[in-house]
Amino acid sequence: MKLRLIFPAVLLLIGTNVQAQNQILADLHLPETLCDTTVDIPAVSDKKIIIECDPVTQSRHVGISLFSPESKEMIGRPICEFLERLALQLCMTSTLDEATTYLKRKGIDLTFNGKPYGSEQFKSMRRVIDAAIIPSDFQLTDSDKRFHATFYFNLFDRLEIEFPASRELIFGTDKKTADQEIYATLLSSTDSASLPPHDLPPIASLYNDSTGLYVSKGKSFMLDILNENKYYTLDDKGNLHVLFSPEYPEQSVRNVMWGITDIDPLFCVTHRMYGGYTPSFELRLSKLFQTFADDFTPYIGTQMLDEQTLQCVIVFHNNTYHYLHMIVCSISIGEIGQLATKTIQADFFSNIPQHNLKKLF
């Protein structure tokens, strides 16, 4: 996949991961109480520090303001904030060796007008930021699990940053912190939600399988059992209906978990976090889909654990940063007809690197 975007951007500054943000404010001689504001600092000429706080996750973003709010929404806020943090960090780093060591360790390549960072022609990020005239044009491409960002300014100047499409790098959090943020987000999700919208597909678009069911075949993700398939039946008059019958346990549970049967099951969730797990909490399927609606693609898998027990997995995959969240539950065949009223015990796993998925099956 290759994505190319050109947007006007406002060039400014930022730091590194979330845990370090208060230290960055201290180094800039700014109070920790600052939130949702921009401030001038003498360290970088004519540029502003942007400080933003998330009241739910208690995280803080501190960096050189490189983008307008509108550009962040179009390009993607995590990438924009990563570039803002990186710019500030490089402007504040005390030695060139320290900066180049950090970039190498993180797999980040930085060039200015074709000259690599650390070369005789490009030894100071601060000088580049100081000299930049804004607004600038910005280009982002995505290829082979790496991003390539380019700022064009001052007619002929070009700052290029290539970096891995890594959740930990771009979001600036380790797994422990990211898991805590997801937990806080799920606990804050107390307002009502609706199941995803669904319309019956044209019969001609469906595959009639060996069991007599009509299947809307979707994409698979890494494993054949993890897919987007949905199942339907025809009545005697030729009308199409969403399948829900204990006679077809796997297909029926899949349809329930897609939210197309109008059943909104209630989960009693244990969040299996980094280094431990949380107390159980209740969560509706509709709220789960709403929480991950914007940046994730869902896939559902089922398998029989024994003759009477079915295991179901819902995976929410982020294709931009190559990680996923996953909820796993076991359902007795005899309880399928009670899914509208019965609470389902489930485990929730968050921030799993995509390449680790097969190890879990």
Secondary structure, 3 states (H helix, E strand, C coil): CCCCEEEEECCCECCCCHHHHHHHHHHCCCCCCCCCEEEECCCCCCCEEEEEEECCCCEEEEEECCCCHHHHHHHCHHHHHHHHHHHHHHHHCCCHHHHHHHHHHHCCEEEECCEECCCCCCCCHHHHHHHCCCCEEEEEEEECCEEEEEEEECCCEEEEEEEECCHHHHHCCCHHHHHHHHHHHHHHCCCCCCCCCCCCCCHHHCEECCCCCEEECCCECCCCCCECCEEEEECCCCCEEECCCCCCHHHHHHHHHHCCCCCCCEEEEEEEECCEECCCEEEEHHHHHHHCCCCCEEEEEEEEEECCEEEEEEEEEECCCCEEEEEEEEEEHHHHHHCCCCEEEEEEEEEEEHHHHHHHC
